[in-house]
Amino acid sequence: MDIPWWRDAIVYEIYVRSFADASGDGVGDLAGVRERLPYLRRLGVDAIWLTPFYPSPMADGGYDVANYRGVDPLFGTLADFESLVEQAHEHGLRVLVDIVPNHSSSEHPWFQAALRGERRDRYIFRDTTNNWQSTFGGPAWTKVADGQYYLHLFAPGQPDFNWRNPEVHAEFLDILRFWLDRGVDGFRIDVAMGLYKAEGLPDVGDQSFKSVSPVWGQPEVHNVYRDWRRLLNGYPGERMAVGEVWTDSSEDLALYVRPDELHQSFNFAWLQAPWSPTAFKKVIDDTLASVPFATWVLSNHDVVRHRTRYGTADPGTGLARARAALLTMLALPGSAYLYQGEELGLPEVTDLPDEARQDPVFFQSKGKLPGRDGCRVPIPWTVDPPSHGFSPGGVEPWLPQPATFAELSVEKQEGDAGSTLEFYRQALACRRDLVGTIPYTLEWLDSPEGVLFFSRGPLTCAINCGLQPVHLPEHDTVLLSSGPLKGDLLPPDTAAWLMTS
Ligand code: GLC
């Protein structure tokens, strides 16, 4: 069987606003990404996923799209996008773009027409509300001038489309064609389980992401992805789609990943697992048992960075665990999604001043929740402030970087064998050599308490989540470890790749 490129791909998420700023306005842009393609190639990833760069009033960092077929001037032009795709391909990197089909911006021409009382059937307008809450906090309904309410599962600036209207289907097929015709290799589908809401919009008790809920995961959504799959199959070059599906079971996740639906879906259970061998093993077993094409992810632009999640009072522990988790993830069958900055070991920035915060979660929760700005702080490329090489000249970035970013910058880490950046490069290079030579299956080996050992043919991965050093399992050579080994002992918070002939 020919193995599709995405099955084992390493995809690097670029949160465009925070990756690299070429224009000098303090906000990352497409030209900034283009300049850093050699860095990404050198890192050893196979593809990049660009978060939304479309025209948007930025009520939710661009996840509120006002025009699905353009580029916001903040991020560049369509010509910049086209040259980015061309140059990425020349570097051997595929390009995924984010598609936001659950909602548009309130500035989208369709919603502006709806506000004028025209064609409200493309959104969800009602005379009375139900008890649904916005995911960001507060009610999911906002009243318009004539007294009707519209539904928004996220910010008021993000009205939900009515997917029961065929016009919405036709529009999105056309949007997908627009980007496919410009050479994109696939799509990341935002809130992929959200498009349909239960008929009659009944009240809910618990609105968290569940496989059975009037708010999320209605069965009709699968027909959308069947249509999209047919469209993708009609293009040459193995175009693909990965869904952002938040749910509470791997069986439910698997419903989206089918030969006639999405190619992949994010596996958030992996990212939600605490630092625990039992939790890790359960997610791995559940995933491999139910999802034909597995994916793994530790961090993204919506969650606390994993170095901080795994951290204890000692920040070094968080980093050691983050590196061990990475090595474990890269040994699993399937594809892995990395988030910009994790290769530098960036922590969550927890002490941003309130006046710097921009995430609607902070505002809609009335400051009770810090929001997601702490994982979106611009990347430090060089040692020197004010922007650590993020913006040219003396420009301040759109979110302030802490002083600790100097030590974590690319400039500081490049060439330092013990650095997290060089560790990522080495791990990705080893994985690239191994991936075609090892089976897509995994076998658990006996291991002491607190520790996991598994093998894939000649490769054995060992991770120590316990408090004591343990003996490595049988092996011929040590290929790589996430931290120093002590002779034949694997210290706590450390993982290793071992080879046996
Ligand atoms: C997804 C995005 C998130 C955004 C939300 C609404 O969860 O990843 O950043 O706020 O959708 O579009």
Boltz pocket constraint, residues with backbone or C-beta under 6 A from the ligand:
constraints:
  - pocket:
      binder: B
      contacts: [[A, 60], [A, 63], [A, 64], [A, 100], [A, 154], [A, 190], [A, 191], [A, 244], [A, 301], [A, 302]]
      max_distance: 6.0
